[in-house]
Amino acid sequence: MDKYSTISYRTNRYSVPDRLVGKFIHVKILSRRIQIFELNDIVASHERSYKTHQWVICIEHYLRTFKQKPGALSGSVALASSVYLKQLFLTHFENEARDFIDLLDYCHKNQINNEQLEAVVNRLNASGVRQLSTEMIIVLLGNQSIPTPPIPFDHIAHLSKKQLSEQTSLLN
């Protein structure tokens, strides 16, 4: 792994979490994916690129570096690799790089994808908010309900319901 926190395979580069710079890692090359392991834990997985001289970058891999050097975010390849995130940064957070990094960190830790983030930003824009803030976005992202899968009504559920009905009738 090189100083840019990438590995090179054929002519392409794939990002790896920046905490692993200088460490030995294992790479598994599949027909459609490249998987990167530290010991036996998968730390990165990228869709394999068959083009030449491509950089396949995941911005989450560089969050630790951006927290230490927020000024590096605006001109980074990591930001440029995501059209939506770059547009969001330039439109609403150009002078607040630290806030944007905090937002990215929140999204990464809570497994929020770009589509969910975009839906919340669009909702805020439609409500007439003039200046978006990280706090506004995080509040709305945190208020999203997580759908619970329905419980199948099987034989056990039927017996449980019957027992509860019997116990209720005893108490009344």
N, C-alpha and C positions, 0 to 999 in steps of 0.2 A: 504494500500500500504506500502511496506517495504522500508528499506534504500537502496535497490538495484534498486529502481524504477521499481518494478514488483508487480503484483498481483498474488495470488495463487488461482488456481481453481483445485479441485481434487488434483492430485499430480504434476500438471504442473505449470510453472510460465510464465507469459506473461508480456512483457515490456510495460511501460507507460512513457510518456515524463517526464524527470527528474525534470522539474519545478513543478510537482505536488506532489513531495515527502512530506509526512506529511499531505496532504489534503484529504478530503473525496471525493470519486468518486462513480459513479454508474456504474454497470457492467450489461450488457445484454448478457445472454448466449443463443446462437442459436445452431441449430444442427451442422452447419458447421463453424460458426464464433463466436468470442467473441468480443463484442463491449464495449468500455470504454468511459464513458461520464463525463465531468465536467459541472455541471449544466445541460443544455440541449444540449450542443455542444459535438459532437463526437471528441475525442482526439486521439483515437487509435482503430484499428481494426485488429484482427489477425485471421488467419485460425485456427480453433480449433484442438488441438492435442488430439487424443485418446490413445496415448502411455502413458507410465508412466515416471515420473521424467524428463520431457522435459523442456527445456528453449526455449521459442519462443520469440526471441529478434529482435527488429528493431533498427539498429545502429543510425538512425536519432533521436531516443528518448534520446540519450546520448550526442548529439553534444555540448550542453551547458557545460556539465561536462568536455568533452574532450578539449574544448577551454580553460577552467581554468587549466586543468591538462593534457597537451598533452602527457606526458610520460606514462599515463595510457592506451593509445590506443593500443600499441603493444601487450600487454598481456591480452586484454579485451575479455570477452565472446562475446560482441557485434561485434567485428571485426571477431572473429572466426566463428560467425554464418553465415557469407557470404563468401563462398569459393572464389568467384571472387574478392571481395574487399580485402580480406586478401592477395591473390596472387598479386594483383596490388600494395598493400602497401609494401609487402616484396620485390617485384621486382624493384619498382621505387621510393618509398618514405620512406624507412626504416629509413633514417636519417633526414627526413623532415616531422615529424609528424604534425606540424602546417600547412604546405602547404596541406597535405592530408586532414586534418580536414576542411580547407577552401574549398577544392574541394567538399567534402561531403556536406558542408553547401550550396554551390552554387547549387549542384544537387538537394538538398532537396527543396530549395526555388524556383527553376525553374522547378520542377517536372520532372526531368530527371532520367530515370530509368537505371538500370545496363546495359541493352542491348544497349541503346544509348551511354552510357559511354564507353562500351567495343568497340563499332564500331569506336568511335573517337580514342581511344587508339590504336586499330589495324591499323587505317589509319596512325597515327603518326609513329608507328613502321615500317610500310611498306614503309614510305617515307625516312627511313634511319636516323631518329633522334636518337642520342645516349642516351641522358638523357632527359626524359620527365619532364616537369614542369607543375605546376598547371595552370599557365598563358596560356601555349600552349593549354592545354585541354579546358580551359574555352573559349578561343577565338574560337576554332572550334565548341564547343557546342553552343556558342552564334550565330554563323554564319549559323546555320541550319535553313532552311526556314520552316515556319509553313504552312502546306498545308491548303489552304482555300477551304471550301466546294463550289461546283458549285452552281450557282444561278439557280433555276428551271425556265425554260422558260414557263410561264403560260400566262393567259389572260391579267393580269396586265402588265407583262413585254412586251407583244406584243403591247398593247395600248401605253405604255411609249415610246417604240421604234418608233412607228408611229408618236407620237406627236413631238419627237425630230427631226424626218425627216422633218416634216412640218415646224418646226421652223427654221431648217437649210436652207430649200429652201426659206423661207421669207428673211433671212439675205443675201443670195447670189443673 
